[in-house]
């Protein structure tokens, strides 16, 4: 073998990698508490949640039951249905907007430094008012994905307040998959390291927001109806691994006109008077939303990854290479967002097919490292302990990696293998053999210090509303994976009398386990396949498990299912690497003072901008004196008062935080004046919180405000 040489740049980068890894390991050793940190409740009510099992059966028994027999009579579940009571709730879950990593990039320096739009949790509760009083809850949260720790804590707090009403089986938490929201709310080590620590501030804010949205929905339930509509949408998504897609059988690909799923499915909720329940009319932008379940199998891969920008927090420039139809990411986001909104609006207006029928739910915890998969009637395969392949480190077209590794690697690299072995030990032959042809870069399933690096136990869950089934997927399907999954689950329902079911794939639910490719796509070992952590038969395992849930719902035997092994809940996690320090204004200045004033006059299309003496915005996640960082206000002559026209949830505003030295910082607010603005006299207000620290006293968080001078907006 020829001796490998490295350039000066490569040698320097390797040195930096080794040093950073050594520092990380040292910090982990110091900051983690590894003993007595797992709460196991296997015999104490499932983390406080009631179970529904009566005669437990093994996972393998459920997965390998005899061939289904078609039912000719009406399923017992569909008897005595009498309509829905529905509640809708929305609560803020923005959390930190500065001094925290953004979720999903896995790169140092991808830190939030402001806000474009706020992040919300939106809860929808559907209940049957009579009979067994079945109910289901779907929560859409404007974050990257749901972490297991987040779900367990939400369920624990719901159990404390509502008893057995809201449980692991009838509550789905789903992330929208923005990578431009805060990180730091995971408990497994691989994500903790990528997040540069666990942020209890962010975690608590998210939990509180999710629970609050459910509480609001619970308190506002009333008789209502649901209508469904669907239609294709063009120009908002691409498949970022088309060569992997081509690995699927040609006969299968020939059934579809595209390598992406273009169908949008929408649910419209109205009360018995026909009034909308999803839209909060009369509120500022950011507080109005048509509820759309996006039935894209591949979670809206938009123009090389622009899905990240759907709810975009402002990030350091030059750190993202995604391209779109606009001038930049924000412009592309607006173009794509408007396209999606217009199609959703059309489907909403014409939705006439009512959703009726009983509610049901089924859930299991599954050890995904040890699932026996029946490939056919005579052959089986197994899932694997988690592992990440080389192409995971390569990244993909919407964000390449930094280690000079390319996608599609089916062989390891002796240099990187040696570094891995020295730092973490060698992967076992078992895990290497199980994951083939994936060359194992990180054998996360065999790393348990200071806590497990990846989840072994995941949630599988289905909730149904009549002929509509929402499947909660703990990861991300590729296009063909989603198509195979939908067909299999739909066929299972049909086999037991529930025909023509509409199967919705809701990704990023309950716990995160990376990607799920088809077996054929797995052979290509591009980014998604290298990130399919349970091995080449992951998709087959999920299909098998969800078919078991579908059968249980269709035959009304959910109560007979085993709840499965309960996941752990780790108490002590690595604290964030960015310390809390005291905020200080410049000498002779106060917090909120104007440093760079607005101009006296602006025209439509221009940007009004003002800079204030600021404080770290993360202080505002602890103290909710103000619900926004900014307002744009118009003076009304008739009432001699200032009226709020825009806030930090408005698309037209930007809030930037500029971090200085020794606790000093500035805050810049921009208002991009839209064509629809009313001419008149305006001002901009800034709301912040500063951290004050005194010797031998606990830190205190103090609110402050800043106000710009007035300025005029004219239309010509």
Legacy VTK file of the C-alpha trace (Angstrom):
# vtk DataFile Version 3.0
C-alpha trace
ASCII
DATASET POLYDATA
POINTS 716 float
0.000 0.000 0.000
1.415 3.420 -0.910
2.308 5.612 2.005
-0.271 8.339 2.518
0.947 11.942 2.872
-0.968 14.979 4.054
-0.798 18.612 3.069
0.086 21.245 5.642
-3.585 22.246 5.873
-4.723 18.641 6.370
-2.071 18.080 9.038
-3.171 21.228 10.855
-6.848 20.213 10.671
-6.040 16.738 11.978
-4.128 18.263 14.879
-7.072 20.530 15.688
-9.490 17.575 15.545
-7.392 15.524 17.928
-7.019 18.443 20.348
-10.737 19.284 20.250
-11.666 15.658 20.809
-9.279 15.358 23.743
-10.679 18.532 25.311
-14.251 17.296 24.786
-13.520 13.950 26.419
-11.870 15.727 29.346
-14.838 18.064 29.775
-17.278 15.184 29.581
-15.378 13.318 32.265
-15.444 16.361 34.532
-18.981 17.508 33.926
-20.971 14.295 33.876
-22.138 12.399 36.878
-22.312 8.826 35.794
-23.630 6.987 38.795
-27.214 6.851 39.954
-28.489 8.957 37.086
-31.059 6.666 35.554
-34.611 6.497 36.761
-36.058 3.079 36.010
-39.777 2.681 36.579
-40.337 -0.719 35.046
-42.473 -1.828 37.983
-43.802 1.537 39.109
-46.377 2.601 36.569
-44.211 3.427 33.549
-42.676 6.739 34.574
-45.929 7.589 36.251
-47.961 6.761 33.159
-50.719 4.139 33.359
-50.384 1.133 31.094
-53.091 -0.505 29.032
-51.720 -4.032 28.955
-53.654 -6.973 30.306
-52.038 -10.091 28.853
-48.523 -9.132 27.747
-47.086 -10.888 24.732
-43.549 -10.722 23.453
-42.479 -8.352 20.705
-41.632 -11.271 18.441
-45.093 -12.720 18.970
-46.674 -9.491 17.803
-44.319 -9.174 14.858
-44.799 -12.723 13.536
-48.468 -13.443 13.945
-50.235 -15.603 11.370
-51.349 -14.232 8.030
-54.294 -11.834 8.416
-57.850 -12.911 7.748
-60.079 -10.378 6.025
-63.021 -9.253 8.144
-66.365 -8.755 6.471
-68.217 -7.187 9.376
-67.806 -3.658 10.673
-64.821 -3.356 13.052
-65.968 -3.123 16.687
-64.199 0.204 17.002
-66.644 1.885 14.618
-69.746 1.272 16.705
-71.568 4.068 18.568
-69.578 7.009 17.192
-71.224 10.368 17.997
-68.919 13.168 16.830
-65.915 15.085 18.160
-65.126 17.672 20.765
-61.990 19.528 19.700
-59.637 21.949 21.416
-56.814 23.979 19.886
-54.005 25.632 21.843
-50.860 27.593 21.020
-48.013 28.598 23.328
-44.556 30.066 22.889
-41.549 27.723 23.041
-38.878 29.963 21.541
-36.358 29.487 24.333
-32.857 30.887 23.899
-32.160 32.981 20.811
-28.475 33.619 21.591
-25.464 31.867 23.111
-26.743 28.439 22.108
-26.050 26.054 19.246
-28.664 25.611 16.557
-30.067 22.086 16.415
-28.856 19.731 13.712
-25.791 21.323 12.193
-23.252 19.514 14.363
-20.750 22.307 13.766
-19.013 24.533 16.240
-19.939 28.163 15.662
-23.502 27.553 14.455
-24.837 29.687 17.274
-28.064 31.673 17.367
-27.633 35.432 17.505
-31.137 36.773 17.153
-34.614 35.983 15.907
-36.598 36.183 12.696
-39.823 34.512 13.857
-40.833 33.081 17.200
-41.267 29.352 17.742
-44.555 27.880 18.947
-46.118 24.678 20.175
-49.542 24.013 18.652
-51.731 21.390 20.291
-54.861 19.754 18.895
-57.064 17.595 21.122
-59.829 15.447 19.660
-62.234 13.650 21.993
-65.375 11.556 21.806
-67.860 13.145 24.211
-69.765 9.933 24.902
-69.049 6.267 25.345
-65.529 5.401 26.495
-64.463 9.061 26.090
-61.537 8.255 23.853
-59.263 11.164 23.014
-56.069 11.849 21.100
-53.564 14.704 21.138
-51.318 15.875 18.307
-48.747 18.566 19.064
-46.690 20.271 16.348
-43.651 21.988 17.826
-41.450 24.474 15.972
-38.185 22.724 16.810
-35.854 20.383 14.959
-37.180 17.155 16.406
-38.592 15.773 19.637
-36.075 14.366 22.084
-36.894 11.408 24.286
-36.156 13.406 27.411
-38.533 16.143 26.251
-41.379 13.688 25.665
-40.887 11.865 28.961
-40.944 15.113 30.920
-44.035 16.404 29.092
-45.884 13.145 29.769
-44.834 13.229 33.405
-46.233 16.744 33.874
-49.444 15.878 32.045
-49.887 12.846 34.286
-49.388 15.012 37.376
-52.153 17.390 36.270
-54.609 15.185 34.369
-54.030 11.687 35.698
-54.589 9.028 33.033
-56.314 11.344 30.551
-53.205 12.101 28.462
-50.780 9.206 28.138
-47.882 7.828 26.126
-50.323 6.066 23.764
-52.615 8.985 22.885
-50.190 11.960 22.816
-47.946 12.563 19.806
-45.245 15.230 19.906
-43.881 16.124 16.460
-41.071 18.513 15.483
-41.291 20.521 12.259
-37.592 19.836 11.574
-36.160 23.325 11.516
-32.414 23.267 12.113
-32.600 26.959 12.954
-34.075 26.515 16.419
-32.191 26.003 19.684
-30.356 22.802 20.577
-29.443 21.529 24.030
-32.573 19.550 24.964
-31.340 15.976 24.347
-30.072 13.367 26.788
-28.077 10.997 24.565
-24.374 11.787 24.412
-23.974 12.170 20.637
-26.567 14.968 20.646
-25.306 16.523 23.880
-21.827 16.866 22.383
-23.220 18.251 19.109
-25.270 20.761 21.136
-22.222 21.798 23.185
-23.996 20.806 26.360
-27.480 20.378 27.816
-29.339 23.664 28.361
-31.847 23.342 31.176
-33.048 26.863 30.327
-34.030 25.808 26.802
-35.371 22.444 27.955
-37.652 23.987 30.585
-38.919 26.625 28.180
-39.811 23.981 25.597
-41.490 21.669 28.114
-43.464 24.542 29.593
-44.580 25.740 26.157
-45.685 22.285 25.001
-47.606 21.594 28.210
-49.177 25.065 28.105
-50.424 24.542 24.538
-52.069 21.277 25.617
-53.613 22.970 28.656
-55.073 25.727 26.468
-56.496 23.157 24.040
-57.941 21.177 26.956
-59.680 24.251 28.355
-61.181 25.296 25.015
-62.745 22.067 23.797
-66.119 22.272 22.080
-68.162 20.393 19.464
-66.456 20.672 16.099
-65.918 19.053 12.721
-62.846 18.045 10.749
-62.610 18.162 6.959
-59.838 16.664 4.872
-58.456 17.666 1.501
-55.377 16.779 -0.514
-53.602 17.900 -3.641
-50.191 18.091 -5.270
-47.809 21.002 -4.877
-44.966 21.801 -7.258
-41.663 23.597 -6.964
-41.023 23.326 -3.234
-38.939 20.180 -2.814
-36.192 18.085 -4.355
-34.634 14.747 -3.481
-31.108 15.494 -2.307
-29.919 11.910 -2.947
-31.369 11.025 -6.370
-28.640 8.439 -7.018
-29.712 6.566 -3.896
-33.333 6.679 -5.055
-32.281 5.042 -8.340
-31.074 2.002 -6.373
-34.729 1.076 -5.785
-36.218 -1.415 -8.280
-37.146 0.130 -11.613
-40.529 -1.583 -11.506
-41.242 0.194 -8.197
-39.983 3.575 -9.406
-42.112 3.265 -12.546
-45.233 3.517 -10.415
-44.409 7.127 -9.530
-43.857 10.243 -11.618
-41.304 11.825 -9.288
-38.564 10.964 -6.816
-40.316 13.139 -4.247
-43.784 12.900 -2.743
-45.629 16.043 -3.827
-48.975 15.428 -2.167
-50.099 17.842 0.529
-52.774 16.643 2.919
-54.656 19.247 4.927
-57.071 19.091 7.843
-59.593 21.866 8.367
-61.183 22.244 11.810
-64.346 24.300 12.316
-66.893 24.577 15.092
-70.559 23.743 14.560
-71.174 27.296 13.315
-68.576 26.801 10.612
-66.082 29.198 12.205
-62.387 28.376 11.904
-60.737 26.984 15.028
-57.127 26.932 13.815
-56.814 30.606 13.010
-56.397 33.122 15.823
-58.000 36.031 14.029
-57.142 39.539 15.160
-53.685 38.656 16.460
-50.314 39.825 15.215
-48.393 37.863 12.574
-46.780 34.734 13.871
-49.894 33.942 15.862
-52.020 32.870 12.886
-51.619 29.515 11.217
-53.671 27.182 9.085
-53.046 23.723 10.471
-51.514 21.643 7.731
-50.320 18.083 8.086
-47.567 17.930 5.490
-47.753 14.509 3.894
-44.308 14.725 2.319
-42.467 11.466 2.939
-39.160 13.245 2.960
-40.006 16.078 5.363
-39.996 18.841 2.756
-36.511 18.663 1.323
-36.809 22.067 -0.287
-34.232 23.196 -2.849
-31.216 21.504 -1.294
-32.344 21.627 2.279
-34.281 24.861 2.631
-36.674 23.094 5.009
-34.414 24.413 7.751
-35.546 27.929 7.020
-39.279 27.406 7.523
-38.945 28.867 11.001
-35.567 30.569 10.787
-33.579 31.946 13.677
-30.739 34.199 12.549
-27.336 32.544 12.429
-23.716 33.452 11.815
-23.193 34.414 8.144
-21.287 32.124 5.825
-22.056 28.967 7.790
-24.748 27.474 5.535
-24.486 26.746 1.811
-28.097 25.882 0.999
-29.442 27.416 -2.204
-32.962 28.307 -3.177
-35.021 30.315 -5.678
-34.388 33.650 -3.960
-31.480 36.020 -3.384
-30.640 34.404 -0.064
-32.079 31.953 2.468
-34.608 34.408 3.848
-35.851 35.385 0.401
-36.025 31.717 -0.622
-37.937 30.923 2.546
-40.500 33.596 1.739
-40.946 32.411 -1.849
-41.340 28.767 -0.865
-43.482 29.613 2.148
-45.877 31.635 0.027
-46.142 28.795 -2.484
-47.022 26.336 0.263
-49.420 28.793 1.894
-51.283 29.517 -1.337
-51.754 25.806 -2.031
-52.851 25.199 1.548
-55.290 28.093 1.292
-56.823 26.590 -1.856
-57.176 23.177 -0.258
-58.595 24.741 2.895
-61.250 26.670 0.981
-62.409 23.610 -0.959
-62.193 21.029 1.839
-65.565 19.288 1.970
-64.897 15.658 2.902
-65.688 15.283 6.595
-63.631 13.035 8.829
-65.886 10.900 10.995
-65.458 7.791 13.048
-64.106 6.764 16.437
-60.761 7.674 17.908
-58.118 5.127 18.805
-54.451 4.996 19.727
-51.723 2.399 20.123
-48.152 2.707 21.366
-45.180 0.547 22.193
-41.639 1.084 23.370
-39.333 -1.109 21.292
-35.698 -2.070 21.666
-34.680 -1.265 18.085
-31.280 -2.895 18.516
-32.819 -6.356 18.740
-35.813 -6.678 16.413
-36.198 -9.908 14.450
-37.448 -8.971 11.000
-39.347 -11.477 8.873
-38.154 -10.921 5.305
-40.512 -13.628 4.061
-42.183 -16.738 5.451
-38.870 -18.560 5.918
-36.075 -15.991 6.300
-35.359 -13.491 9.045
-32.862 -10.714 9.692
-32.026 -8.531 12.690
-31.599 -4.876 13.434
-28.272 -3.629 14.796
-26.846 -1.688 17.681
-26.625 1.978 16.614
-23.699 3.102 14.484
-22.896 6.012 12.184
-21.087 5.461 8.889
-18.363 7.472 7.224
-20.776 9.319 4.949
-22.474 10.747 8.028
-19.337 12.858 8.551
-19.415 13.896 4.881
-22.675 15.779 5.341
-24.789 16.460 2.277
-25.519 19.143 -0.307
-27.268 21.412 2.190
-24.312 21.322 4.562
-21.064 19.479 3.906
-18.871 18.050 6.652
-15.422 19.357 7.515
-13.308 16.181 7.583
-12.504 15.721 3.871
-14.830 12.697 3.716
-17.118 12.205 0.724
-20.513 10.535 0.491
-20.904 7.010 -0.795
-18.028 5.470 1.180
-18.367 1.718 1.638
-14.876 1.290 3.045
-13.287 2.838 6.095
-10.113 4.910 6.287
-7.138 3.564 8.283
-6.207 7.015 9.519
-9.642 7.881 10.923
-10.134 4.317 12.155
-6.932 4.642 14.189
-8.018 7.929 15.746
-11.439 6.436 16.591
-9.871 3.322 18.128
-7.540 5.378 20.283
-10.279 7.681 21.531
-13.261 5.334 21.881
-11.995 1.794 21.428
-12.499 -0.528 18.494
-15.999 -1.419 17.274
-16.852 -5.071 17.695
-16.887 -7.458 14.766
-20.573 -8.001 15.496
-21.519 -4.370 14.929
-19.292 -4.049 11.849
-20.770 -7.179 10.300
-24.355 -6.170 11.115
-24.057 -2.757 9.451
-22.410 -3.858 6.189
-21.883 -2.355 3.668
-21.735 0.655 5.996
-18.152 1.251 7.187
-18.585 2.115 10.864
-17.143 5.489 11.794
-18.681 5.702 15.290
-20.005 2.580 17.038
-22.373 4.628 19.176
-24.360 1.581 20.283
-21.261 0.317 22.108
-20.404 3.657 23.738
-22.068 4.180 27.118
-19.917 6.742 28.905
-20.878 9.013 30.417
-24.325 7.990 29.117
-25.426 5.964 26.060
-24.612 7.813 22.846
-27.775 6.807 20.973
-31.205 5.514 22.026
-31.800 1.770 22.097
-35.480 2.150 22.962
-37.772 4.107 20.644
-41.508 4.833 20.452
-43.801 3.427 17.763
-47.283 4.932 17.790
-50.463 5.352 15.742
-53.501 7.502 16.429
-56.629 7.211 14.285
-59.596 9.455 13.581
-62.070 7.272 11.737
-60.424 6.472 8.403
-57.443 8.737 9.072
-54.294 7.292 10.693
-51.382 9.413 11.894
-48.210 7.371 12.308
-45.588 8.841 14.643
-42.170 8.086 13.142
-39.109 8.547 15.412
-36.899 9.598 12.511
-36.798 10.690 8.867
-38.037 8.575 5.955
-36.685 8.839 2.437
-39.291 9.135 -0.301
-39.459 5.445 -1.190
-39.291 4.409 2.461
-42.383 6.477 3.116
-44.219 5.032 0.141
-43.514 1.442 1.159
-44.451 2.177 4.751
-47.788 3.796 3.871
-48.808 0.961 1.592
-47.932 -1.701 4.165
-49.805 -0.023 7.025
-52.816 0.722 4.826
-52.924 -2.917 3.690
-52.763 -4.126 7.301
-55.740 -1.976 8.286
-57.663 -3.220 5.240
-56.958 -6.840 6.140
-58.976 -6.391 9.334
-61.912 -4.459 7.920
-60.659 -0.851 8.067
-60.544 -0.214 4.343
-59.385 2.881 2.465
-57.489 4.290 5.413
-55.502 7.462 4.752
-52.032 7.010 6.258
-50.202 10.155 7.324
-46.498 9.985 8.094
-45.587 12.410 10.841
-41.830 12.450 11.243
-39.475 13.602 13.991
-41.873 12.302 16.660
-41.311 11.342 20.299
-37.613 10.385 20.022
-34.993 11.006 17.348
-33.171 8.147 15.613
-31.818 9.817 12.451
-32.758 8.451 9.001
-34.610 5.451 7.602
-33.670 4.378 4.067
-34.817 1.438 1.992
-32.577 -1.633 1.929
-31.529 -0.770 -1.626
-30.743 2.861 -0.789
-28.721 1.649 2.180
-26.279 -0.047 -0.205
-25.340 3.334 -1.717
-24.180 4.639 1.677
-24.824 8.280 1.076
-25.537 10.563 4.020
-29.011 9.206 4.785
-27.891 5.562 4.677
-24.831 6.241 6.825
-27.256 7.854 9.290
-29.655 4.874 9.348
-28.356 3.857 12.741
-30.082 0.495 13.252
-28.701 -1.082 10.091
-29.933 -2.136 6.633
-33.211 -3.686 7.856
-34.393 -0.630 9.817
-37.272 0.167 7.448
-38.498 -3.442 7.430
-38.465 -3.447 11.226
-40.557 -0.272 11.428
-43.033 -1.574 8.856
-43.426 -4.778 10.855
-43.890 -2.947 14.152
-46.429 -0.457 12.794
-48.391 -3.256 11.134
-48.701 -4.758 14.594
-50.114 -1.480 15.918
-52.531 -1.214 12.982
-53.819 -4.725 13.593
-54.318 -4.023 17.293
-56.384 -0.922 16.525
-58.441 -2.618 13.813
-59.238 -5.625 15.999
-59.739 -3.547 19.165
-57.009 -5.493 20.989
-54.706 -2.637 21.960
-55.221 -3.495 25.618
-53.575 -6.863 25.020
-50.331 -5.369 23.728
-47.138 -5.244 25.769
-46.029 -1.712 26.598
-42.417 -2.730 25.934
-39.209 -1.757 27.769
-39.377 1.737 29.241
-36.651 4.151 28.134
-34.248 5.714 30.654
-34.329 9.279 31.939
-30.892 10.680 32.764
-30.816 13.284 35.500
-27.335 14.786 35.272
-26.060 15.945 31.889
-23.195 18.068 30.665
-23.810 21.744 31.351
-23.452 24.231 28.467
-19.914 25.287 27.649
-20.942 28.957 27.339
-21.006 30.458 30.861
-23.499 32.955 32.257
-21.829 36.302 32.899
-23.030 39.673 34.088
-24.350 42.100 31.488
-22.735 45.538 31.603
-23.568 48.722 29.675
-20.798 51.006 28.398
-19.586 53.673 30.843
-22.075 56.520 30.914
-24.805 54.446 29.237
-27.834 52.465 30.410
-29.455 49.336 29.019
-31.859 50.338 26.272
-30.089 53.562 25.326
-30.035 54.280 21.587
-26.562 53.976 20.044
-27.479 54.369 16.357
-30.799 56.140 15.785
-33.365 55.727 13.032
-33.611 58.231 10.198
-36.433 60.783 10.362
-38.200 59.445 7.239
-38.490 56.149 5.320
-40.254 55.027 2.174
-42.028 51.759 1.519
-39.479 49.065 0.688
-36.718 50.600 2.804
-35.381 49.241 6.107
-35.778 51.189 9.335
-32.902 50.293 11.640
-31.954 51.205 15.209
-29.240 49.924 17.560
-29.575 49.876 21.362
-27.321 49.136 24.330
-28.278 45.513 24.796
-28.064 42.517 27.121
-27.871 38.802 26.447
-31.253 37.675 25.047
-30.962 34.308 26.798
-31.880 36.121 30.020
-35.364 36.618 28.575
-35.925 32.855 28.429
-35.852 32.824 32.227
-37.907 35.951 32.870
-41.104 36.416 30.876
-41.828 40.021 31.783
-42.047 40.695 28.050
-43.400 38.329 25.412
-41.429 39.908 22.562
-38.030 41.469 21.996
-39.452 44.274 19.888
-42.507 46.123 18.689
-43.079 48.479 15.773
-45.772 50.959 16.819
-47.872 53.497 14.908
-49.250 56.677 16.423
-53.027 56.960 16.082
-54.247 60.540 16.085
-57.861 59.602 16.775
-57.007 57.907 20.073
-53.741 59.743 20.835
-52.077 56.382 21.498
-49.482 54.037 20.079
-50.758 50.869 18.410
-48.565 47.791 18.019
-48.373 46.859 14.334
-45.497 44.315 14.304
-43.504 42.288 16.817
-40.641 39.775 16.714
-43.004 37.114 15.332
-43.597 39.247 12.244
-41.845 38.304 9.033
-40.969 41.962 8.395
-38.818 42.345 11.528
-35.310 41.183 12.432
-33.679 41.170 15.861
-29.877 40.860 15.888
-27.719 40.552 18.980
-24.059 41.547 18.760
-21.906 40.015 21.488
-19.040 42.126 22.785
-16.435 41.716 25.506
-16.807 41.595 29.284
-20.598 41.435 29.236
-21.156 44.303 26.815
-23.446 43.859 23.804
-25.643 45.690 21.329
-29.053 44.881 19.882
-30.056 45.947 16.383
-33.686 45.929 15.243
-34.628 46.097 11.587
-38.089 46.717 10.167
-38.355 45.839 6.478
-41.193 48.172 5.567
-43.768 46.259 3.449
-45.818 47.562 0.555
-48.992 47.205 2.613
-47.878 49.565 5.384
-50.070 52.445 6.467
-48.273 55.801 6.149
-47.822 57.714 9.368
-45.656 58.244 12.437
-43.859 55.200 13.887
-41.419 54.183 16.576
-39.524 50.982 17.494
-39.306 49.593 21.023
-36.793 47.098 22.411
-37.485 44.831 25.404
-34.677 43.006 27.165
-33.406 41.540 30.422
-29.995 42.021 31.950
-28.238 39.685 34.351
-26.902 41.404 37.481
-24.415 39.648 39.745
-23.103 40.715 43.137
-20.568 38.994 45.351
-22.092 36.377 47.672
-25.560 37.038 46.247
-27.555 35.060 43.684
-27.795 36.573 40.226
-30.952 38.521 39.435
-32.602 39.145 36.056
-33.895 42.689 35.547
-36.180 43.909 32.722
-35.497 47.061 30.732
-36.839 48.859 27.652
-35.514 51.061 24.885
-37.437 53.368 22.533
-36.284 54.849 19.234
-37.040 58.379 18.183
-40.171 58.785 16.083
-39.973 58.603 12.304
-42.332 59.027 9.379
-43.220 56.382 6.801
-44.436 57.574 3.414
-45.658 55.579 0.438
-44.058 57.697 -2.313
LINES 1 717
716 0 1 2 3 4 5 6 7 8 9 10 11 12 13 14 15 16 17 18 19 20 21 22 23 24 25 26 27 28 29 30 31 32 33 34 35 36 37 38 39 40 41 42 43 44 45 46 47 48 49 50 51 52 53 54 55 56 57 58 59 60 61 62 63 64 65 66 67 68 69 70 71 72 73 74 75 76 77 78 79 80 81 82 83 84 85 86 87 88 89 90 91 92 93 94 95 96 97 98 99 100 101 102 103 104 105 106 107 108 109 110 111 112 113 114 115 116 117 118 119 120 121 122 123 124 125 126 127 128 129 130 131 132 133 134 135 136 137 138 139 140 141 142 143 144 145 146 147 148 149 150 151 152 153 154 155 156 157 158 159 160 161 162 163 164 165 166 167 168 169 170 171 172 173 174 175 176 177 178 179 180 181 182 183 184 185 186 187 188 189 190 191 192 193 194 195 196 197 198 199 200 201 202 203 204 205 206 207 208 209 210 211 212 213 214 215 216 217 218 219 220 221 222 223 224 225 226 227 228 229 230 231 232 233 234 235 236 237 238 239 240 241 242 243 244 245 246 247 248 249 250 251 252 253 254 255 256 257 258 259 260 261 262 263 264 265 266 267 268 269 270 271 272 273 274 275 276 277 278 279 280 281 282 283 284 285 286 287 288 289 290 291 292 293 294 295 296 297 298 299 300 301 302 303 304 305 306 307 308 309 310 311 312 313 314 315 316 317 318 319 320 321 322 323 324 325 326 327 328 329 330 331 332 333 334 335 336 337 338 339 340 341 342 343 344 345 346 347 348 349 350 351 352 353 354 355 356 357 358 359 360 361 362 363 364 365 366 367 368 369 370 371 372 373 374 375 376 377 378 379 380 381 382 383 384 385 386 387 388 389 390 391 392 393 394 395 396 397 398 399 400 401 402 403 404 405 406 407 408 409 410 411 412 413 414 415 416 417 418 419 420 421 422 423 424 425 426 427 428 429 430 431 432 433 434 435 436 437 438 439 440 441 442 443 444 445 446 447 448 449 450 451 452 453 454 455 456 457 458 459 460 461 462 463 464 465 466 467 468 469 470 471 472 473 474 475 476 477 478 479 480 481 482 483 484 485 486 487 488 489 490 491 492 493 494 495 496 497 498 499 500 501 502 503 504 505 506 507 508 509 510 511 512 513 514 515 516 517 518 519 520 521 522 523 524 525 526 527 528 529 530 531 532 533 534 535 536 537 538 539 540 541 542 543 544 545 546 547 548 549 550 551 552 553 554 555 556 557 558 559 560 561 562 563 564 565 566 567 568 569 570 571 572 573 574 575 576 577 578 579 580 581 582 583 584 585 586 587 588 589 590 591 592 593 594 595 596 597 598 599 600 601 602 603 604 605 606 607 608 609 610 611 612 613 614 615 616 617 618 619 620 621 622 623 624 625 626 627 628 629 630 631 632 633 634 635 636 637 638 639 640 641 642 643 644 645 646 647 648 649 650 651 652 653 654 655 656 657 658 659 660 661 662 663 664 665 666 667 668 669 670 671 672 673 674 675 676 677 678 679 680 681 682 683 684 685 686 687 688 689 690 691 692 693 694 695 696 697 698 699 700 701 702 703 704 705 706 707 708 709 710 711 712 713 714 715
